[in-house]
């Protein structure tokens, strides 16, 4: 009874741990399937640990979108007036909080301007100043500091890049950055009709510059892939591949064991019944077969009728 109970418990253990068996009697749960299962689980865990370490060290995914400047905006732009200069700004041709009015800046003063895109070639941001040939500077948020670019008299274009790093906490420097990249085009600025009265008012010794925004802007996003979704996809796929490999190994080992078992069974000798031991000098007596006496012949009903007809004929 104790042996049968232990055997049943062992079969239950085999059934729980052997993930490769099926309901066929030839492939019932056994040691081979249990051993392969116990080897497969650590392999999947090791892969998951390695993937987790690599996922933590992997740089964030970068997404870059190029869009039309006229479809969005306005765009924040920090400007300043150089020391020893007096500066004036006028934004026209687009709608923002800073457009349609003359903005005066004292020497060393900074201002965050709401820049926008203008379709007209003679519109945009106009600036003029007295003093040196370069009186206006535009700031960009680099990764760790402000970058200042001086604007010279003439015509320049600007490209706007918005960078959002979602791996940083809200409020950190690198969470949201606005960058402007200027390109000098010509030494002559296009002055619109609305600008001429303002320029004439400050024409004595003033330098003029026109700054236009390019029709496209760039929006860059940095973010980590969702950990749970990535974990399910990576580890689930690895489990499928590893289990397929171990199942193929299980089938191979099962076929080898089955072939060895059949070969072993065929090599066993056929046992005959043991002869009866006899004393020396004893005679072997054989029992004669009983004679079988055949049953007496019987007459059928047809024979009786023929005899009866014969008697009637003689009478």
Secondary structure, 3 states (H helix, E strand, C coil): CHHHHHHHHHHHHHHHHCCCCCCCHHHCCCHHHHHHHHHHHHHHHHHHHHHHHHHHHCCCEEEEEEEEHHHCCCEEEEEEECCCCEEEEEEECCCCCCECCEEEECCCCEEEEEECCCCCCCCEEEEEEECCCEEEEEEEECCCCEEEEEEECEEEEEEEEEEEECCCCCCCCCCEEEEEEEEEEECCCCCCHHHHHHHHHCCCCEEEEEEEECCEEEEEEEECCCHHHHHHHHHHHHHHHHHHHHHHHHHHHHHHHHHHHHHHHHHCCCCCCCCCCCCCCCCCCCCCCCCCCCCCCCCCHHHHHHHHHHHHHHC
